Amino acid sequence: MPDTPYLIAAVAVSAAVTWALRALPFAALAPLRASGTVRYLSTRMPAGIMVILLVYCLRDLPLTEPRAIAPSAALAVTVGLHLWRRNAVLSIVGGTAVHVVLASTLFAH
């Protein structure tokens, strides 16, 4: 059985490492807050991430098969809702709902 000082030292080291790992991102990001590059990326990245996600999700979709209708309709609804209402939550929920309904009813195997 380990000695008490050994256990105390192990807990202290674990606590110090945990605290350091949680504090490190805040310490590293503090100087970046005034950076022009970070401000530019904060305005451009949301759209860029959505484009990357779109390409990733639809890259293997065979457009000539009927199973492509559900994701295509969901994409159209998502884009349409976003252009109409400019509300990201409404667009995402609406597109997801259309995809789930179509995939689980009309195009279920």
Phi, psi and chi 1 to 4 in degrees:
 res  aa     phi    psi   chi1   chi2   chi3   chi4
   1 MET       -  133.0 -179.6  141.3 -168.6      -
   2 PRO   -64.7  151.1  -13.7   21.9      -      -
   3 ASP   -73.9  156.0  -66.6  -28.6      -      -
   4 THR   -61.2  -43.3  -57.4      -      -      -
   5 PRO   -61.0  -35.3  -22.8   31.2      -      -
   6 TYR   -64.1  -45.4  175.5   79.0      -      -
   7 LEU   -63.7  -41.6  -68.8  176.1      -      -
   8 ILE   -63.2  -42.8  -68.9  172.4      -      -
   9 ALA   -64.0  -41.2      -      -      -      -
  10 ALA   -63.2  -43.4      -      -      -      -
  11 VAL   -66.2  -40.2  168.3      -      -      -
  12 ALA   -64.8  -43.1      -      -      -      -
  13 VAL   -65.0  -43.6  168.1      -      -      -
  14 SER   -61.6  -42.2  -63.8      -      -      -
  15 ALA   -65.4  -41.0      -      -      -      -
  16 ALA   -65.3  -43.3      -      -      -      -
  17 VAL   -64.9  -43.6  167.8      -      -      -
  18 THR   -60.7  -46.2  -59.3      -      -      -
  19 TRP   -62.7  -43.6 -176.9   84.3      -      -
  20 ALA   -63.3  -42.5      -      -      -      -
  21 LEU   -66.3  -31.5  -71.3  174.2      -      -
  22 ARG   -78.5  -30.7  -68.7 -179.4 -176.0 -100.2
  23 ALA   -84.1  -25.8      -      -      -      -
  24 LEU   -56.4  -45.8 -177.0   63.8      -      -
  25 PRO   -60.7  -37.3  -23.2   31.7      -      -
  26 PHE   -68.9  -39.6  -64.9  101.9      -      -
  27 ALA   -68.2  -36.4      -      -      -      -
  28 ALA   -74.5  -31.9      -      -      -      -
  29 LEU   -84.3  -19.1  -70.9  178.0      -      -
  30 ALA   -55.5  -47.9      -      -      -      -
  31 PRO   -69.2  -21.7  -10.1   17.9      -      -
  32 LEU   -79.6  -14.6  -64.7  175.8      -      -
  33 ARG   -61.9  -31.0  -66.1 -164.9 -166.8  -79.5
  34 ALA   -90.1    1.7      -      -      -      -
  35 SER   -75.9  134.7  168.0      -      -      -
  36 GLY   -67.9  -33.3      -      -      -      -
  37 THR   -64.3  -42.5  -56.7      -      -      -
  38 VAL   -66.2  -39.2  171.8      -      -      -
  39 ARG   -63.1  -42.1  -85.0 -164.5  -56.1  -84.2
  40 TYR   -62.4  -46.9  173.9   78.0      -      -
  41 LEU   -64.7  -33.2  -70.4  175.1      -      -
  42 SER   -66.8  -24.4   71.1      -      -      -
  43 THR   -90.5  -25.4   59.7      -      -      -
  44 ARG   -98.6  -26.2  -58.1  -68.9 -171.1 -108.3
  45 MET   -66.0  -39.1  -76.8  -55.2  -68.5      -
  46 PRO   -56.1  -44.9  -28.2   36.5      -      -
  47 ALA   -67.8  -39.5      -      -      -      -
  48 GLY   -63.4  -40.7      -      -      -      -
  49 ILE   -65.9  -39.4  -70.2  171.3      -      -
  50 MET   -65.7  -37.6  -68.5  -54.2  -69.9      -
  51 VAL   -65.9  -43.5  168.0      -      -      -
  52 ILE   -61.8  -43.8  -69.4  168.5      -      -
  53 LEU   -63.0  -41.4 -177.5   60.4      -      -
  54 LEU   -61.5  -48.1  173.8   73.6      -      -
  55 VAL   -63.6  -41.9  169.3      -      -      -
  56 TYR   -62.5  -43.3  176.5   78.2      -      -
  57 CYS   -73.4  -32.1  -70.5      -      -      -
  58 LEU  -104.5    4.6  -60.3  178.6      -      -
  59 ARG   -65.0  -33.2   73.8  177.9 -169.5  -89.9
  60 ASP  -103.9   14.6  -66.1  -31.2      -      -
  61 LEU   -79.9  117.0 -172.7   66.1      -      -
  62 PRO   -77.3  110.2   26.4  -30.1      -      -
  63 LEU   -70.6  -13.3  -63.3  177.1      -      -
  64 THR   -90.8   -6.1   57.7      -      -      -
  65 GLU  -100.9  152.0  -66.7 -176.5   20.3      -
  66 PRO   -62.6  -25.3  -20.0   27.5      -      -
  67 ARG   -68.8   -8.5   66.0 -176.9  179.1  111.9
  68 ALA   -81.3   -9.4      -      -      -      -
  69 ILE   -68.6  -43.4  -65.4  173.1      -      -
  70 ALA   -61.3  -52.6      -      -      -      -
  71 PRO   -65.3  -35.0  -13.9   20.5      -      -
  72 SER   -66.4  -42.5  -58.9      -      -      -
  73 ALA   -65.3  -40.7      -      -      -      -
  74 ALA   -63.5  -40.8      -      -      -      -
  75 LEU   -63.2  -44.1  176.1   61.1      -      -
  76 ALA   -62.5  -42.1      -      -      -      -
  77 VAL   -65.9  -42.1  166.9      -      -      -
  78 THR   -61.8  -47.7  -57.5      -      -      -
  79 VAL   -64.9  -44.1  170.0      -      -      -
  80 GLY   -61.5  -45.8      -      -      -      -
  81 LEU   -63.2  -39.5  -79.0  172.5      -      -
  82 HIS   -69.4  -39.3 -167.5   71.4      -      -
  83 LEU   -68.3  -32.0  -69.0  174.8      -      -
  84 TRP   -76.8  -50.2  177.0   46.2      -      -
  85 ARG  -106.2  -15.7  -57.5  -60.3  -82.3  174.6
  86 ARG    54.7   42.0  -61.3  -82.7 -176.2 -152.3
  87 ASN  -126.7  110.4 -175.4  -25.6      -      -
  88 ALA   -63.2  -40.1      -      -      -      -
  89 VAL   -64.5  -46.2  174.3      -      -      -
  90 LEU   -61.0  -41.9  176.0   65.2      -      -
  91 SER   -63.2  -46.9  -55.5      -      -      -
  92 ILE   -66.8  -45.7  -67.3  167.8      -      -
  93 VAL   -65.4  -42.9  169.7      -      -      -
  94 GLY   -63.6  -46.2      -      -      -      -
  95 GLY   -64.3  -40.9      -      -      -      -
  96 THR   -63.7  -43.0  -57.8      -      -      -
  97 ALA   -62.2  -43.5      -      -      -      -
  98 VAL   -61.9  -44.3  167.2      -      -      -
  99 HIS   -63.6  -45.2 -175.3  -89.2      -      -
 100 VAL   -63.9  -44.4  167.8      -      -      -
 101 VAL   -63.7  -47.3  167.3      -      -      -
 102 LEU   -66.4  -43.3  -70.9  176.0      -      -
 103 ALA   -70.2  -30.0      -      -      -      -
 104 SER   -94.2  -10.9   62.4      -      -      -
 105 THR  -116.3  -70.6   57.7      -      -      -
 106 LEU   -69.8  -36.1  -62.3  177.1      -      -
 107 PHE  -112.4   20.3  -59.4  106.2      -      -
 108 ALA   -74.2  142.8      -      -      -      -
 109 HIS   -87.1      -  -63.8  -55.8      -      -
